[in-house]
């Protein structure tokens, strides 16, 4: 008995067409992206001010006296025109592309001296700041995205988003001011167990406020647990956390 196969043999032409097809996909994907790179010398008082429209922004502190900006631009590619103004590096994607209609996402990777002040903002996308020791770290998302602030030693920190999580890992400075606000997500604050601060924490919808190692301190509860006010240690810093439809949790660093 002779069995006949219904499968067509793989020919060199078939293989060649497959290679051409996948090569065309790769070229098309590369053509849909553009890359941007620029560096600026940095002095002792340097500030990064970056306003994005859509995309991720990552800022990392390093030990060089230089600001390095790298970006990947999705099609249709946005215009990026950084400015160096008296020690402030300004990147404003919204302003640079005003009146252009739709532009693609811009994903930034910026390295700054670790002592830089960092002020970043976007409409949609994740924000991440790592290894900064300065007077200011501000991260603001007007719509949706997660915020990560890692290894932060700053005297003023502000993190705010609409939909998304906020994670802070750092040290609270004496006399410092720290503000965290979200409409819906989880706010998690990882700080040393001996941190000292005055706290106003508000979670009106969930009442989900976990004080961690400060739970034994003298706290005042309002609105059946919707707001917690009090002091941890001698209260040398000020901390405000507000989460309209999510949780607030303190964990040990």
C-alpha positions in Angstrom: 0.0 0.0 0.0 1.3 3.4 -1.0 0.6 6.4 1.3 0.6 9.8 -0.4 1.3 12.9 1.6 -0.9 16.0 1.1 1.8 18.3 2.4 3.5 20.4 -0.2 7.3 20.2 -0.1 9.2 23.2 1.2 11.1 24.7 -1.7 13.9 27.2 -1.8 11.5 29.8 -3.2 9.2 29.4 -0.2 12.2 29.9 2.2 13.3 32.9 0.3 9.9 34.5 0.4 9.7 33.9 4.1 13.1 35.6 4.7 12.1 38.5 2.5 8.8 38.9 4.4 10.4 38.9 7.9 13.1 41.2 6.7 10.5 43.6 5.4 8.7 43.5 8.8 11.9 44.3 10.6 12.8 47.2 8.2 9.3 48.6 8.6 9.4 48.5 12.4 12.8 50.2 12.3 11.5 52.8 9.9 8.6 53.5 12.3 11.1 54.5 15.0 13.7 57.3 15.2 16.3 57.8 17.8 17.4 61.0 19.5 20.6 61.5 21.5 22.2 64.6 23.0 24.4 65.6 25.9 25.0 68.7 27.9 27.7 69.7 30.5 26.3 70.2 34.0 27.4 72.4 36.8 26.8 72.2 40.5 23.2 73.5 40.3 21.5 71.6 37.6 17.8 71.0 37.0 16.0 68.7 34.6 12.6 69.9 33.5 10.9 67.5 31.1 7.3 67.5 29.9 6.3 64.6 27.7 3.0 63.9 26.0 2.9 60.1 25.8 5.6 57.5 26.6 7.9 56.4 29.3 10.4 58.6 31.1 13.3 57.2 33.0 15.7 59.4 34.9 18.8 58.0 36.5 21.4 59.7 38.6 25.1 59.1 37.9 28.5 60.4 39.0 29.3 62.3 35.8 28.9 66.1 35.4 26.9 65.6 32.3 23.2 65.3 31.3 22.7 62.6 28.7 19.4 62.5 26.8 18.4 59.5 24.7 14.9 59.0 23.2 13.1 56.6 21.0 10.4 58.2 18.9 7.5 56.3 17.5 5.9 57.4 14.2 4.8 60.0 13.5 8.0 61.2 15.1 7.7 64.1 17.5 10.1 67.1 17.3 12.4 67.4 20.3 14.2 70.7 20.9 16.0 70.7 24.3 17.2 73.9 25.8 19.9 74.7 28.3 18.8 77.8 30.2 21.0 78.9 33.1 21.6 75.5 34.5 18.2 74.1 33.6 17.8 71.5 30.9 14.3 72.0 29.5 12.5 69.5 27.2 8.9 70.3 26.4 7.4 67.8 23.8 4.0 69.5 24.1 5.3 72.9 23.2 7.7 71.7 20.5 4.9 69.9 18.7 2.1 72.4 19.2 -0.3 72.5 16.3 1.1 69.3 14.7 -1.9 67.1 15.5 -1.1 63.5 16.4 2.5 62.6 17.2 3.9 59.2 18.3 5.1 58.2 21.8 8.5 59.4 23.0 10.3 57.1 25.4 13.1 58.9 27.2 16.2 57.6 29.0 17.9 60.5 30.8 21.0 60.4 33.0 21.8 63.4 35.2 24.3 64.1 38.0 22.9 62.5 41.1 22.6 65.9 42.8 20.2 67.2 40.1 16.8 68.5 40.7 14.3 66.5 38.7 10.9 67.7 37.5 9.2 65.4 35.0 5.7 65.2 33.7 3.6 63.3 31.1 0.0 62.7 30.1 0.2 59.0 29.6 3.1 56.7 30.4 5.3 55.4 33.3 7.7 57.7 35.1 10.8 56.3 36.9 13.5 58.2 38.9 16.5 56.5 40.4 19.5 57.5 42.5 18.8 61.2 43.1 20.1 63.2 46.1 18.9 66.8 45.7 16.4 69.4 46.8 13.6 68.3 44.5 12.0 65.2 42.8 8.7 65.8 41.1 6.8 63.2 39.0 3.4 64.0 37.7 1.1 62.0 35.3 -2.1 63.8 34.4 -3.9 60.6 33.1 -2.6 57.1 33.4 0.7 55.5 34.3 2.9 54.2 37.2 5.4 56.2 39.2 8.6 54.6 40.7 10.9 56.7 42.8 13.9 54.5 43.9 16.8 55.3 46.1 15.7 58.9 46.6 17.3 61.3 49.1 15.5 64.6 48.4 14.1 67.3 50.7 11.0 67.8 48.6 9.2 65.0 46.8 5.9 65.2 44.9 4.3 62.2 43.0 0.9 62.5 41.5 -1.1 60.4 39.0 -4.6 59.6 37.9 -4.8 55.9 37.3 -1.7 53.9 38.4 0.5 52.9 41.3 3.0 55.1 43.1 6.1 53.5 44.7 8.6 55.5 46.8 11.8 54.0 48.2 13.9 56.6 50.0 14.8 58.5 53.1 12.8 61.4 54.6 15.0 64.4 55.3 14.6 66.6 58.4 12.4 69.5 57.5 11.5 67.8 54.2 8.1 67.9 52.5 6.7 64.8 50.8 3.4 64.6 48.9 1.8 61.6 47.2 -1.5 61.6 45.4 -3.4 59.2 43.2 -7.0 58.8 42.0 -6.9 55.1 41.7 -4.0 52.7 42.4 -1.7 51.7 45.2 0.6 54.1 47.0 3.5 52.2 48.7 6.1 54.1 50.7 9.3 52.2 51.7 11.2 54.2 54.3 13.6 53.4 57.2 11.9 52.1 60.3 13.2 55.1 62.3 11.8 57.7 60.0 10.3 60.8 61.7 7.4 62.7 60.1 4.0 64.2 60.6 1.4 62.4 58.5 -2.0 63.1 56.9 -3.1 60.0 55.1 -6.5 59.9 53.3 -8.2 57.0 51.5 -11.9 58.0 51.4 -13.2 55.1 49.3 -11.3 52.1 50.7 -10.1 53.3 54.2 -7.2 51.0 53.4 -4.3 52.7 55.2 -1.5 50.6 56.6 1.0 52.4 58.9 3.6 49.6 59.1 6.2 50.1 61.8 4.5 53.4 62.9 1.2 51.6 63.8 1.9 51.9 67.5 2.2 55.7 67.5 -0.4 58.1 68.6 -2.8 58.5 65.7 -6.1 60.2 65.2 -8.7 58.5 63.0 -11.4 60.5 61.2 -14.4 59.5 59.1 -14.4 55.9 60.3 -10.8 55.4 59.1 -11.0 57.5 56.0 -8.3 59.8 57.3 -5.4 59.2 59.6 -3.5 62.2 61.2 -0.6 61.9 63.6 3.1 61.8 64.1 5.8 59.1 63.8 8.9 59.8 65.9 9.5 63.5 66.5 7.7 64.6 63.3 10.6 66.3 61.7 9.3 65.9 58.1 5.9 66.5 56.6 4.2 63.7 54.6 0.8 63.8 52.9 -0.7 60.8 51.1 -4.1 60.9 49.4 -5.6 58.0 47.4 -9.2 58.5 46.3 -9.9 54.8 45.3 -6.9 52.9 46.4 -4.6 51.9 49.3 -1.8 53.6 51.2 0.9 51.4 52.8 4.1 52.0 54.6 6.8 49.3 54.6 10.2 49.1 56.2 13.2 50.0 54.0 
